[in-house]
């Protein structure tokens, strides 16, 4: 995966677990600007990503996070595609 990962749509099939925090941090490290979650625990995923982005406040990362309870995967991917980010890269789909 070359370059920045500007937009991520996470499709949560198994739900949130703290084991996934490293993955979320890797999105931040790769410069992710938009993080959308759909599926099981999507609101929890969004809250955790917000907390990780803020951290202790010294090295906060700016990221837009959205959760989409009750929405279809197709609609969330379309939302992400239409969302403008600085680098406007392709939407990366991650299934967990």
N, C-alpha and C positions, 0 to 999 in steps of 0.2 A: 504494500500500500504506500504509494509515493505521495509526498506533499502533505498538505493540511487536510484534516478531516473536519470540514466546516459544519456539516449537518449530519446528525445521527438520528435515526428513528429506531428506538429500541422496542422490540415486540416481546413482551414479557409473557411467556407461557408457564414458567415455573414459579414466578413471583420473586419478590426481593429477598435477598439474603446478604448479610454483611460480607460474605465471601466475594461478592461482586464489586466491592468498593475499589479494588485495584483496577478493574476494568473501567469504572467510571473515572478514576483519576487519570488513566491513560488517555481517555477522551480529552480531558482538560489539558494534559501535557501536549497533545497533538493539535491544540488550538481550536477545538470544537467551539463553534459559536451558537449553534442551535441544537438542543437536546429535547427530542419529543419522545414520549413514552405512551404506549397503548397496551392494554391487556392487564393481566393480574398485577395488583398492587401498584398500578401506574402512578397514583398520587404519592405513594410512599417513595417510589423511585425518584420522582421529581424533587421531593423534599430532601432526600439524601444528597442528590446531585447539587442542590442549592447549598447545603451545609458544607460539602466538600469544596465547592468553588470559593466559598467565603473563608474557609479554614479558620485560622486564628486571627484573621483580619490583616496580617502583615503582608501577605502575598496573594491577595484575592484575585481570582480570575473572572473576567466578565463573560457570562454565558446566558443566553435566553433558554429557559426551561419551560416545557409545557407538558401537561398530562391530559390524556384524552379518554376518560372513562366512558364506556358505552359507544365509542366511535369505531368505525371499521378501519382496518389496517390501510386499505386503499385511500380512505379520506385523509388519514394522518400523513401518509406519504405524499399525497397531493398538496396538503398544507405545507409540508416541509419544502417541497419543490418550489412552491410559490413564495416562500419566505426569503426575503433579501438579507444576505450576509455580506460582509466585506469581501470575502474571497469567492462567494457564490459557487462553491464546489458542488459536486454530485452528492446526492443523499446516500449515506451509507446505511444499510439495513442490518441490524444486529438482532438475532433471535436468541433468546435465553429461555 
